[in-house]
Amino acid sequence: DAGVTQSPTHLIKTRGQQVTLRCSPKSGHDTVSWYQQALGQGPQFIFQYYEEEERQRGNFPDRFSGHQFPNYSSELNVNALLLGDSALYLCASRHGTLHTGELFFGEGSRLTVL
Amino acid sequence: GNSVTQMEGPVTLSEEAFLTINCTYTATGYPSLFWYVQYPGEGLQLLLKATKADDKGSNKGFEATYRKETTSFHLEKGSVQVSDSAVYFCALAPNAGGTSYGKLTFGQGTILTVHP
């Protein structure tokens, strides 16, 4: 049973560029959350998708956007990259209708902005 | 807003020593509390959780008790092993279950190193 998978694992971009990160949730999960983890810090919630809609959003600017597809996979898009966007981006999934469904995390995509 | 504060790290212990990692939180209502662990080269994994006051979560010899009066959820283990070396994160969800479980607030993490 594959867990949460993310791609790419590492990538380097320059300021002003745009990036798309991808996530496949754990089998049987239908809800995907995205987190940003700066070096030496805890993860920060970006947003959560369920039934192809953004359901909750953290304190991130509109440059951060996402999408969920009918197969429950998800993308995170970041436009107009800033140096401060350099971080590990984590995707997590859970079963949305299970009241206490555990959140499972992928290993992340490490983005470096030069 | 919600926040989680963990003790300053890193923590270095000898094998079989007693471990405590402090965690305090600020939240309205009745949050659920979690400890996640990140082993080298791996993703975050749920270690234990507690969903209401006085609940004790436990797993792999680790324990933590949800103390509403002190807004704390300290992680403890009686005898650590080298294999426990990892980064530990305290986290909270705004409510007990439902969609809030996808929106966690994390502490800054505590690096634990255990020497033989």
Interface residues (C-beta under 8 A of the other chain):
Chain A: G3 V4 T31 S33 Y35 G40 Q41 G42 P43 Q44 F45 Q48 Y50 R55 Q56 G58 L90 A92 R94 G96 H99 T100 G101 E102 L103 F104 F105 G106 E107 G108
Chain B: V4 S32 Y36 G41 E42 G43 L44 Q45 L46 T51 F89 A91 A96 G97 G98 T99 Y101 G102 K103 L104 T105 F106 G107 Q108 G109
